[in-house]
C-alpha cells in the first residue's frame, strides 16, 4: 500500500467510527474535517487502488498474537443482505435468521466466508472475542455464470483462507473450528500441515485412518486412504457412552460422550465458535457491515470487510489501551452486567477520539468552562446510546 492510499484509508476508518450510515458518502461526511483530497480519491481507494486486503488482515493477526491463546480459530459464513441486480456478486443465498427447521428462506445479498482468530481480553475475564481477519466473497452458481467467473464452493474458499493464514505464520499451529458445512473431505483433504480441523460429522460419516507411507519402488499410485474406521453411530453403539453436563453456548447441556482425547475440551472449543457469530452481529449492528453500496468487483470485495476489520481493531485497542478509559454507564435496571460489551468498547473509542478536540476548544468565560467540564460525561452517555 502506498503512503497516499494509507492516509486515505486512515481517513475512511476515522469517519467509519462516527458515521451514522456506513456508505462511503456517509463516511466522508463524518470525516469532513480530515478530508484533504477530492472525494473521488476515496472511491478509487476501494475500486482501483493496488493494495491487498489479505495483508491488512494478516497485519491484524500479528497485532493480536500477544492475546492469542490455544483455542480454536473460528471459521464461518454470514449473509449481507443487498438490493439491486447490478451489484457484483449478489445472488440468492440461505438466510439463517429468516429460516426455521421446517422452512428454508433465501435472501438476495452477498455470502461472505470469514476466518477469525480467537483472543481473550484480560479486562474481560471468562469471555473470548473472535477477530475477523480474512474474507472471501462466495458467489452462487448463477452469479458466477453471470459475471463469467469459475464457481467455487464455500469449503473451497475456506481452504484458501486457511492456506493464507497458515502460510504466513508457519511457526504457529492452528486448530480451526467450523460447522458441518466445512467438515467434509473438501476441507479435510486439503488442510495445511500446521492446521487441524474441529467440526461436526453426521452419524453415518465414513472415516478412514491416514494412508500408509508409500514405499519406494512399489508399483501403482500411492493410497489415498488408510484402514476403515467405525462411523460415529458405530462408536456410540460399540462403546459405552458416558453422560456429562457442560457449559456450552451460554447454557448447561447434557451430552453423551464416547471417550476421545479430551472430549470435554473438544466440545467446549467447538461451542467457542459462537464468538464469531457475535463478531458478525456486532459488525452488522454497530459498524454497518451490510450498508456499503459499491457495485464494482474490487469495491464490493474490499468495502464491507472493512467493517469487520474495524471490529477487530476496536477490540484490540480496548484490550491494550481503552479499558483504562472505560467507565460503565449507570443503569440501575441492569445490575448484573459486569463486563463491557463491544458496544461499550466502541463508545469508549468514540469518546477517546472526541476528548482531545474538546480540550483544545478555547473557553471564553466561566460558563463555557463549566460546559466543557460536564460535556465529556454527557458525550459518554450519548456515545453509548449511539452504539
C-alpha positions in Angstrom: 0.0 0.0 0.0 1.4 3.4 -1.0 1.5 6.3 1.5 -1.4 8.3 -0.2 -3.6 5.1 0.0 -2.6 4.6 3.6 -3.6 8.2 4.5 -6.9 7.8 2.6 -7.6 4.6 4.5 -6.9 6.3 7.8 -9.4 9.0 7.0 -12.0 6.4 6.0 -11.5 4.5 9.2 -11.9 7.7 11.3 -15.1 8.6 9.5 -16.4 5.0 9.8 -16.2 5.1 13.6 -18.6 8.1 13.7 -20.7 7.8 10.6 -24.4 7.4 11.0 -24.7 5.2 7.9 -21.7 3.4 6.5 -21.9 4.2 2.9 -18.7 5.8 1.6 -20.5 9.2 1.2 -21.7 9.0 4.9 -18.2 8.1 6.0 -16.7 11.1 4.2 -19.3 13.4 5.7 -18.4 12.1 9.2 -14.7 12.7 8.4 -15.2 16.1 6.8 -12.6 17.9 9.0 -9.9 15.4 8.0 -10.6 15.1 4.2 -7.9 16.9 2.3 -8.4 15.2 -1.1 -11.0 15.2 -3.8 -13.8 12.7 -2.9 -13.1 10.6 -5.9 -9.7 9.6 -4.3 -11.5 7.7 -1.6 -13.7 5.9 -4.1 -10.6 4.9 -6.0 -9.1 3.5 -2.8 -11.6 0.7 -2.9 -12.4 0.4 -6.6 -9.0 0.6 -8.3 -6.1 1.2 -5.9 -3.5 -1.6 -5.7 -3.4 -2.9 -2.1 -4.1 -6.3 -0.5 -6.9 -6.8 1.9 -5.3 -10.1 3.0 -2.1 -8.3 4.0 -4.2 -5.9 6.1 -5.8 -8.9 7.8 -2.5 -10.7 8.4 -1.1 -7.5 9.9 -4.1 -7.6 12.4 -3.2 -11.2 13.2 0.3 -10.2 14.2 -1.1 -7.4 16.4 -3.3 -10.0 18.1 -0.5 -12.6 18.7 0.1 -11.5 22.3 -3.6 -12.2 23.1 -3.8 -15.3 21.0 -4.5 -18.3 23.2 -4.5 -22.0 22.5 -8.2 -22.0 21.5 -9.6 -22.7 18.0 -9.6 -20.4 15.0 -13.3 -19.9 14.2 -14.4 -20.2 10.6 -17.9 -19.4 9.3 -20.0 -17.6 6.7 -22.6 -14.9 7.0 -25.1 -13.2 4.8 -25.1 -9.5 4.0 -28.5 -8.5 2.5 -28.3 -6.2 -0.5 -30.6 -4.5 -3.0 -30.1 -4.1 -6.8 -29.5 -6.5 -9.6 -26.3 -4.9 -10.8 -24.3 -5.3 -7.6 -21.3 -7.5 -8.2 -21.6 -11.0 -6.7 -25.1 -10.6 -5.3 -27.4 -13.6 -5.5 -29.9 -15.7 -3.6 -28.4 -17.3 -0.5 -29.7 -19.2 2.5 -30.9 -16.8 5.2 -30.4 -18.4 8.6 -32.2 -15.6 10.5 -35.4 -15.9 8.5 -35.3 -19.7 8.2 -36.6 -22.3 10.6 -36.1 -26.0 10.9 -39.1 -26.6 8.7 -38.7 -23.8 6.1 -35.6 -22.6 4.4 -35.7 -19.0 3.3 -33.3 -17.4 0.8 -32.5 -13.7 0.5 -30.7 -11.5 -2.0 -27.3 -10.4 -1.0 -23.6 -11.4 -0.5 -22.4 -14.6 1.2 -19.1 -13.9 3.0 -16.8 -16.7 4.3 -14.8 -15.3 7.2 -11.8 -16.6 9.2 -11.1 -15.2 12.6 -8.6 -15.6 15.4 -10.0 -16.0 18.9 -8.4 -13.9 21.7 -9.1 -13.4 25.4 -9.1 -9.8 26.5 -7.5 -9.5 30.0 -10.1 -6.9 31.1 -13.0 -9.2 30.2 -12.1 -12.4 32.1 -14.0 -15.5 31.1 -15.0 -14.1 27.7 -13.5 -14.7 24.3 -13.6 -12.5 21.2 -13.3 -13.6 17.6 -11.4 -11.1 15.5 -12.3 -11.5 11.8 -9.2 -11.1 9.7 -9.6 -12.8 6.3 -12.6 -12.8 4.0 -13.8 -14.3 0.7 -17.0 -13.4 -1.2 -18.8 -16.6 -2.2 -20.9 -16.4 -5.4 -23.7 -18.9 -6.1 -23.7 -20.7 -9.5 -26.0 -18.3 -11.3 -24.0 -15.2 -10.1 -20.7 -16.8 -11.1 -22.0 -17.5 -14.6 -23.4 -14.0 -14.9 -20.0 -12.5 -14.0 -18.1 -15.1 -16.1 -16.2 -16.5 -13.1 -15.5 -20.0 -12.1 -17.9 -21.3 -9.4 -16.2 -22.2 -6.1 -17.9 -23.6 -3.1 -17.6 -22.2 0.4 -15.4 -25.1 1.6 -13.0 -24.3 -1.3 -12.9 -20.6 -0.2 -12.3 -21.8 3.4 -9.3 -23.9 2.3 -7.9 -20.8 0.6 -8.3 -18.7 3.7 -6.6 -21.4 5.9 -3.7 -21.7 3.5 -3.3 -17.9 3.5 -3.1 -17.8 7.3 -1.0 -20.9 7.8 1.5 -20.0 5.1 2.0 -16.5 6.6 2.6 -17.9 10.1 4.3 -21.2 9.7 5.8 -21.1 13.2 2.3 -21.5 14.7 -0.1 -24.4 14.7 -3.8 -23.6 14.3 -6.9 -25.6 15.1 -9.9 -24.3 13.1 -13.4 -24.7 14.4 -16.2 -24.8 11.9 -19.7 -26.2 11.4 -20.6 -29.3 9.4 -20.5 -27.3 6.1 -16.7 -27.3 6.4 -16.3 -30.8 8.0 -16.1 -32.9 4.8 -13.4 -34.2 2.6 -13.2 -31.0 0.5 -11.6 -29.3 3.6 -10.1 -32.2 5.4 -8.2 -33.4 2.4 -6.5 -30.0 1.8 -5.6 -28.8 5.2 -2.2 -27.1 5.6 0.4 -29.1 7.5 0.2 -26.8 10.5 -3.6 -26.8 10.8 -6.2 -29.2 12.4 -9.9 -29.2 12.0 -12.6 -29.4 14.7 -16.1 -29.8 13.2 -19.3 -31.8 13.3 -19.8 -35.1 11.4 -23.0 -36.9 10.5 -23.6 -40.2 12.4 -23.1 -42.2 9.2 -19.8 -40.5 8.2 -17.3 -42.7 6.5 -14.0 -42.4 8.4 -10.5 -43.7 7.5 -7.1 -43.7 9.1 -4.3 -41.8 7.4 -2.8 -43.6 4.4 0.3 -45.7 5.0 3.7 -44.2 3.8 4.4 -45.1 0.2 7.4 -47.4 -0.2 9.9 -46.5 -3.0 9.7 -49.0 -5.8 6.1 -50.0 -5.1 4.0 -50.2 -8.3 0.8 -48.3 -8.6 -0.3 -45.0 -7.3 0.0 -44.2 -3.6 -3.0 -45.0 -1.4 -5.3 -42.1 -0.5 -6.9 -43.7 2.5 -5.9 -45.9 5.3 -8.0 -48.5 7.2 -11.7 -48.0 7.5 -12.7 -46.7 11.0 -16.0 -47.0 12.8 -18.6 -44.4 12.0 -19.9 -42.1 14.8 -23.0 -44.2 15.1 -21.0 -47.4 15.4 -18.8 -45.8 18.0 -21.8 -45.0 20.1 -23.2 -48.5 19.7 -19.9 -50.4 20.3 -18.6 -48.4 23.2 -20.2 -47.4 26.5 -21.0 -43.7 26.4 -20.9 -41.5 29.4 -23.1 -38.5 30.1 -21.6 -35.2 31.2 -23.1 -31.8 31.8 -21.1 -28.9 30.2 -21.5 -25.2 29.9 -22.0 -24.8 26.1 -23.4 -21.8 24.1 -24.1 -20.0 27.4 -26.3 -22.8 28.9 -25.9 -26.1 30.7 -26.2 -29.0 28.2 -26.0 -32.8 29.0 -24.2 -34.7 26.2 -23.2 -38.3 25.5 -19.5 -39.0 25.0 -17.6 -41.8 23.6 -14.2 -41.1 25.0 -11.7 -39.3 22.8 -8.7 -37.3 23.7 -10.0 -34.5 26.0 -13.6 -34.9 24.9 -14.9 -32.1 27.2 -12.3 -29.8 25.8 -13.2 -30.6 22.2 -16.9 -29.9 22.9 -16.1 -26.7 24.8 -13.8 -25.4 22.0 -16.4 -26.3 19.3 -19.0 -24.3 21.3 -16.5 -21.4 21.3 -17.3 -20.9 17.7 -20.2 -18.8 18.9 -17.8 -15.8 19.4 -17.6 -15.4 15.6 -21.4 -15.1 15.4 -21.1 -12.3 17.9 -18.4 -10.7 15.8 -20.7 -10.9 12.7 -23.6 -9.4 14.7 -21.5 -6.6 16.1 -20.1 -5.7 12.7 -23.7 -5.5 11.3 -25.4 -3.8 14.1 -22.7 -1.3 15.2 -20.4 -0.9 12.1 -22.7 -1.2 9.1 -21.3 -4.3 7.5 -24.4 -4.6 5.2 -24.6 -0.8 4.3 -21.8 -0.1 1.7 -23.3 0.4 -1.8 -20.4 -0.3 -4.1 -21.1 -2.1 -7.4 -17.7 -2.8 -8.9 -15.8 -6.0 -8.2 -12.9 -4.6 -6.1 -15.2 -2.1 -4.3 -17.5 -4.9 -3.2 -14.7 -7.2 -2.1 -13.0 -4.5 -0.1 -15.5 -2.2 1.4 -17.8 -4.4 3.5 -14.9 -6.4 5.1 -13.5 -3.1 6.4 -16.4 -3.1 8.9 -15.2 -6.4 10.4 -11.6 -5.4 10.3 -12.6 -2.3 12.3 -14.4 -4.6 14.8 -11.1 -6.4 15.3 -9.2 -3.1 15.6 -11.6 -1.8 18.2 -11.3 -4.9 20.4 -7.5 -4.8 20.2 -7.4 -1.1 21.0 -9.7 -1.7 24.0 -7.6 -4.6 25.2 -4.4 -2.5 25.1 -5.5 1.0 26.0 -9.2 1.6 26.0 -10.0 -0.5 29.1 -8.2 2.2 31.2 -10.7 4.8 29.9 -13.8 2.8 30.2 -16.4 3.9 32.8 -19.6 1.9 32.9 -22.8 4.0 32.3 -25.1 3.9 35.3 -28.0 1.6 34.5 -29.8 0.8 37.8 -32.2 -1.6 36.0 -29.3 -3.6 34.6 -27.2 -4.5 37.6 -26.0 -8.0 36.6 -23.8 -6.7 33.7 -20.2 -7.0 34.8 -18.2 -7.0 31.6 -18.0 -4.4 28.8 -19.7 -5.4 25.5 -18.5 -4.5 22.1 -20.9 -1.6 22.1 -19.2 -0.3 25.2 -15.8 -0.7 23.6 -16.9 1.3 20.5 -18.5 4.0 22.7 -15.2 4.3 24.7 -13.3 4.7 21.4 -15.6 7.4 20.2 -15.2 9.3 23.4 -11.4 8.9 23.4 -11.4 10.5 19.9 -13.6 13.4 20.9 -12.0 14.4 24.2 -8.8 15.9 22.6 -10.8 18.1 20.4 -13.0 19.3 23.3 -9.9 20.0 25.4 -8.5 22.2 22.6 -11.6 24.3 22.4 -10.9 27.8 23.9 -13.2 28.8 26.8 -14.2 32.5 26.7 -16.0 32.6 30.1 -16.6 30.6 33.2 -20.0 29.2 31.9 -18.2 27.8 28.9 -15.6 26.2 31.2 -18.3 24.6 33.2 -19.9 23.3 30.0 -16.6 21.7 28.9 -16.3 20.0 32.3 -19.7 18.5 32.1 -19.7 17.7 28.3 -17.5 14.6 28.4 -19.9 12.8 30.7 -22.8 13.7 28.5 -20.9 12.5 25.5 -20.2 9.3 27.2 -23.9 8.5 27.6 -24.6 9.8 24.0 -21.8 7.6 22.5 -23.1 4.6 24.4 -26.6 5.2 23.1 -25.4 5.7 19.5 -23.7 2.4 19.5 
